[in-house]
Amino acid sequence: MTAAVLPASRTERASTDAAATAWALAARGGDRHAAEHFVRALHNDVLCYVVHLSGDPQTAHDLTQDTFARAFGSLHRFEGRASARTWLLSIARRAVADSFRHAAARPRLADTPDWQAVVERMQPRGLPGFEDGVALLDLLEALPDERREAFVLTQVVGLSYEEAAGFAGCPVGTVRSRVSRARATLERQLLEAQAPAARAS
């Protein structure tokens, strides 16, 4: 999961998007192997985004499965005009919204644990960049919702600014501004967090 937390290169994202879209189109034609590749390619991105939207790690895996079930149920309508990733994340957003409506009708009696802790437990230990990934998750939680969503969509999930703008329903310039401000806040928080250690040494 670390790879899903730490930003990938634009080339890697474009390659993954192209492959996932091709697999989705092949799966629409009944190719079961393509369907498996489609799920594997985008599962972590959907899970990360669902956790971000819902704030409820206990249901994140169920919501991710629900997202893919809905996707396969409407795959016959997918024509590849947008990337499969963008299409899938829009389904994930609806799945989370529906879960909120359901939860409002049947309130839960107990609080759920902090979502960052669950994401941390899901990540393999001892890998290069692991600590950076955990630190990033902690810092993201402190961002305002709109900036956090813009940053997660573009820097974590890998959407282009244009795709993120269409997804969030705002101008591209607004997304760029939110990401820039989020990055500035994260950099400032990292410097503040490192300052005590620097003084101690």
N, C-alpha and C positions, 0 to 999 in steps of 0.2 A: 504493500500500500504506500510505501514511501515514495515511489515514483509518481503516484497520483497526487501527493502532497507537494512535492518539489516540482517547480515548473519544468516542462519539457521544452525542447527547442521547437521553433515554428516548423522546421522541416519534418520533425518527428510527428508533430500534430497533424500536419497536412497529409502525411503518409498514412497515419492511422485513420484519419477521416475518410480518405479515398478508399482504403481497404474496407472499412466498416460499412460504408455506403454500398460498395460493390457486393459485400456479403449480404447486406439487407435485401438488395434487389434480387440476388440469387436465391435467398431464402424465400422470398415472395413466390418464386417459381417452384418451390418445393424441395430445394436442396438442403437436406438436413445437416450436412457438414458445414455449409455456409452459415446456417442458423447458429450452430455451436460457436463458430469463429466470431460471429457478430456479437454474441453474448459475452464471450471472453474479452473481446476488444474493448467493450464499453462498460462492463460491469462495475469496475472500480470508480469510473467517472460518475456513473449514476448513483452509486452508493455514497460517494463523497458529497454529491450535490443534495441528495435526499437528507443526509445527516445535517448538512448546513441549513436546509430549509425547515426541517421539522424540529431540530433540536432534541430529538427523541431517539437515542441510539437503540433502545429496546425494540423499536418497530422499524428501524432503518432497513434491515434485511428483508422484512416482509414487504415493505413499500417498494424496495428494489425489485423483488420478485413480481409484485403487482404491476410495476412499470413495464417489465418485459412481457408479462402476460397480456397487458393491454396492447403493447406494441405488436406482438404476434397476432393478436385479434384484429388489428387494423392494418396489418402489413400489406394487404391487397390494395390499400389506398396509397401506399408510399411509392412515389414516383422518382425520388432522388433529386428533386428540385433544390432542396436544402440538404445539408449533410445529415447522415443518419444520426450523428451525435446531437445536433440541434433538434431534430425531430424527436429523439428519445428524451432529451431533457425537458421538452415541452410537455411530454406525456408524464414525466416524473413530477413536474410541477402540479399538474392536475391531480395526480394520485395523492400527493401530499395535501393539496387543498381539500380533496374529498375526505381524507383521513381527519383533517381538522373539523370538518362539518360533522363527521360521525362522532368524534370525541366530544364535540359541544353537546350533542344529543345524549351522550352517555359519558359524563365526566369520570375521569380516573380518580381513585381515592388516594393513591400514593404518588409521591414525587418520583421522577426518574433520575438516574445518576447523570452526572455531568457528561455531555457528549464527547468532549475532548478526551476524557479518561478512557472511554470505550474505544475511540479511534486509536489512541496510543496502544491499548492492549492488542488491537488487531494488527499492528505493525510488527514485522519481524525485528528482533533486537540484534544489535551488533553489526548492522549494515552501515556503510559510509553514508553520512547525511541523515541518519535516523534522528539524532538529537536536534538537528536543524529543523527537520520536519515537525517534530513535537513542539518546538519553540514557536514555529510559525503558526500552528494551530492555536496555541495559547494567545498569541498576539492578535490573531484575526478576530477572536471573540470580543476584543475591546473596540473594534471598529464600528461605526454606525452601520446600520443594516444595509443601506443602499451602496455604500462604499465597499462593504464586505462582499456583497453579492457581485458587484462589478469586478472586484479583484479575483474572487473565486472563479467566476465564469471565464475570465480571460487568462489569468495566470496559473490557475490550478486545473480547471477543467479543459482549458485550451481553446475556447471559442475566439474567433476574431472579434475586433471591436465592433464591426458591422453586425455580426451575428448576435453579440451580447446586447447591442442597442435594440435590435428587433425583438430579442427575447424579453428585455426589460421594458420595452415600449417607450424609449426615450431617444433623443438624438445621439449620434456617434460621439459628438463633442462632449456631451454630458458623461458618457461612459469613460472617455479618455480622462476627463477631469476627475471623476471619482477614483479611477485607478491611480492616477498621479497623486492625489491627496492620500489615498490609502497607503501607497508605497512610501510617501514622505512620513506618514505617521508611524509605519512599521519600522522604518530606518531610525526615526527618533527614539522609539521605544527600545530598539536593540542597543542603541548607544547608551541610553539611560541604564539599561540592564547590565551592560558591560562596565559601566563607570565604577561601581563599587569594587569589582574584581581588579580593575586597573589600579585603583588607589591602594588596594591592599598589597598588590605586588610591588 
